[in-house]
Amino acid sequence: MDRKKITIPDLIAKKARGEKVTMLTAYDYPTARAMDQAGVDSVLVGDSLGMVVLGYDSTVPVTMEEMLHHIKAVRRGLKYPVLIGDMPFMSYNVSIEQAITNAGRLMKEGGCDCVKLEGGVELAPTVKAIVGAGIPVCAHIGLTPQSVAQLGGYKVQGKDLAGAQQLVDDAAALAEVGASLIVFECIPTPLAAAITQATPMVTIGIGAGPECDGQVLVIHDLVGLAERNPPKMAKQYANIFPGLTESITGYINDVAAGDFPAEEHSFAMDQAIVDQLKV
């Protein structure tokens, strides 16, 4: 059976059928190719690239140009999954006009199928305007890394009644203005389950328990490519970083010892030609 390009309505249909949606982050062409071939439903080029690819201390310094650079690379590697692009900090916060313009850039220049932005009730007018411009939106509530300074650190959100009600209200407001998907980051499992049952949006969890409509992981955590222990909310399926370091060390040692390149890595030439060279 031939595979078909996955669309936002396809993800919504999976929710209706009770089928789980898979999402992973990608930041480059080869990783995107692997995800495409593996059959993941959706790929997020997250502003998490600031920390896992660009070496920033947070997502805050990431720019629109950096996002576009990586989104374009991932787009070239994908054929089937839904491609979602993160709108970086201060690319949608100044005005609705700014938000529409930058969301449009991610779609037109980057080739995204959807854009993601962080925030709840206060962001509803912006989401409504972006959707009104014909651009699908994935919302993001709970732990919102762009606002981590305001939140007081990377902490689970919605643990008390007031906090939980705020997230319920946030989700309702975002659904009302037309968001198609919503990421729940670091919120209690029962809260994520309750909102998932009540909302028409496709809910994607990261540290939000198994009752969400789907899950997302940062690829560097999944394959152990980051020089850190994976966070509590992640499952590590491989541990590439030590092997990568070992391979590089082996190369350094081989070059130093004269063992690389060997004959099988080199190209021959007629010695008679060499003898005639004027060097």
N, C-alpha and C positions, 0 to 999 in steps of 0.2 A: 504493500500500500504506500502510495506516494505521500510524503510529508507535505503539509501546507503551512504557510506562514501563520503563526499564532497572533491573534488580535486581542484587544481589550475585551470585546464581547465574548471571546472564547474563554477568558479567565472568569468572567462573570457567570458564564454557563457552567464552568466547573464547580463554582460555589453552589449553584442551584442543584447540581447533581450530587453534592457532597464529596467531590473529589478534591484532593489537596493540590495546591498550586506551589510550584518550586521556583525560587528566585535566588540568584547568587550575584555577588558583585564581580565585575571585571573591569580592567583598566588598560588592557592592551590586546593586540590582534591575536597572538597565539592562544592566550587564555580564552578569548571569545570563541576561537575555532573549536577548542576542546569542549566548551559548554554547548556549542551548537551541535556538535556530533553526539554528545552525551544525551541530549534531549531535554535540557532544562526549559521550563516554560517562559521564564522572563529573566532578563539580565539588567542589573542596576549599575550604572557607572556612578558610584557614590562619591560624595565629597570626602569620604573616608580615604580617598586616594592621597589627600594631603598628609595623612599620618603614615599609611602603609607603603606609599610609593614615593612621595616627595620629601618625606622626613620632617614634616612640620610637627609641632607639639599638639596641634588641634586641627579641626577642620576650618577654623575661622580664616586663616590666610588664603585659602584657595580662591582663585580668580575665575571669572567667566572664560578667559582665554585658556587657562589650564584645563578646565572642564571640557571645553570644546575640543582641545587637542586629544584628550583621551577618549572622549565619546566618538570622535571620528575614527580612531583606531579600532575601537570595539565594533562600531558599525560595519567596518570593512570585513570583520571576522564573523558576523552573524548573518544567517539567512532566515531562520525560523522563529527564534524567541522574540517576545516583546522587549524592546529596548527602552529603558527608563533612564533619564538623565537628571541628576541632582542639580538644583539651582543653588549656587553657593551663597554664603553669607553676604548680605547687603546687595544682592542682585534682584531682590523683589520687595525690599523693605521700605524703600524711599517713597515710591508712589505706585499706583496701579498701572500707570503708563509704562513705567520702568519694568514692572513685572511682566507685562504682556510682551514688551519688546524683547526682553531676555529669554522668556519662555519660547518666543518665536524663533530666536536664534538657535536654541537647542534643537528645535524641530527642523528648521530650514537648513541650517549649516551643519548641524551634527547628525541629523537623520534619526532623531528620537521618535518613538511612538507615543511617548508620554513624558511629562516632567514631574519631578517630586520636589516638594517644599515643606518646610517644617512650620508647625503652628496650629492653633486651634480656632476657637471662636473669633479671636481678633483677626485671623487671616481669612475668614469666610468671604468678605467682599473681594479680596484679591483673587481667591480661587474662583469665585463666580465670574469675575471678569475674564480670567484666563480661559475657563471653560467656554464662556460666551464667545471668545475669539476662535473657538474650534480646536482647542488644545486640551487633550485629556490630562487629568491631574491625579497623581498619587499623593495623598496627604501623609503626614508623619506627626504622631503625637506620643506622649510619654516622655521618655528621656530624649530630648532633642539636642544633639551635640553642639549645634551652633549657638545654643543658649546655655551652655553648661556653666558659664560664669554666673549667670542669673540663678540657675538651679542649685548652685552651691556644690557642684561636682557631679560625678557620674554615679547617680543614685537611682534606685527603684522609685518610680513615680506612682501616685494613686493608692498609697497604702492606707490612708485614713479616709473617712467618709467624705470630707470636703474635697480632697484630692481626687478620689474616685469619681465623685459626681461631676467635677470639672471635666474629666476625661470623657465621661458619658455625654456631657453637653457639647464638648468639642467635636466629638464624632458625629453627633446629630446635626450640628451646624454645618459641618463639612459635607455630609451626605446631602443635606438640603440644597446646597449650592452646586452640586453636581460632581463632586470628586468620585472617581471610579474605584480607586484602591486607597488603602490606608495602612501605613506601617505603624505597628505598636512596638515601641522599644522599651524594654525593662519595665513592664507593668505586671501586677499579679495575675496569675492564671485565671482565677474566677472572674476577675474584672474583664479580661480579654475575651473570655468565653461569653459573658453576658452581652458585651457590645457586639460581638460577632453574630450572635443570634438575632440581635435587634436591627442591625444595619444592612442596607442593600449593598454597601461597598464590600469589595474583596479585602479581607483583613489579612495582613502579612505580619507575622510575629518574628521578633528577634529578642529573646528573653521574655516572651509573653505566653509561654506554655503551648501545649499541643492542640488546643481547641480553636486556634485561628484557622482561617481558610487556607493559609499557606505559610511558608517559612522563608526567611532570607538569612544567609550567612556571608560574612566577608571571606572571600576566597583565600586570603592569606592565613586566616584562622583555620579554615577547613583543611588545607594541605600543609600547614606548619611552615609557611614561608616567612612568617614574621619572627623576628628575634625576640620572642616573648612567649610566655605561657598563654594559651588561649583563654579568653574570659569565661566566666561561669556559664554564660548563655550559649557558648559555642561548643561544637563537637569536632574534634580533630580526627580526620580520616587518614592522614599521612603526616610525616614529619620531614619535610624536604630540606629545611635550613641546615641541619647538621651534615647531610649528604652533599649539599651544595658547597659548603665550606671544605669538606673533605676532598671533593673533586678539584677545587681550586688549589688546595694545598698540594695535591698530587701533581698538578700541572707545573706549579712553581718548582717543585723538587725535580721533576723530569727535565725541565729546561736548564736548571742549574747543573744537573749531572750530565747534560749532553745526550739524554735519552730521547728527547723530543726536539725537533722532528726526527723520526727514523726514516729508513729508506722508503717504507711504504707510504710515507706522507710527503715525499719529495718527487720532483720531476727531472728526468734524465735529459741529457743533451749530448750530441756527438762531440767527442773530445777534440776531433780535428777542427771543428768550428771554434772551439774555445782557444785552441792553439794559435789560430789566426787573428784573434782579437788583439787590438792595440790598447792595452790597459796599463 
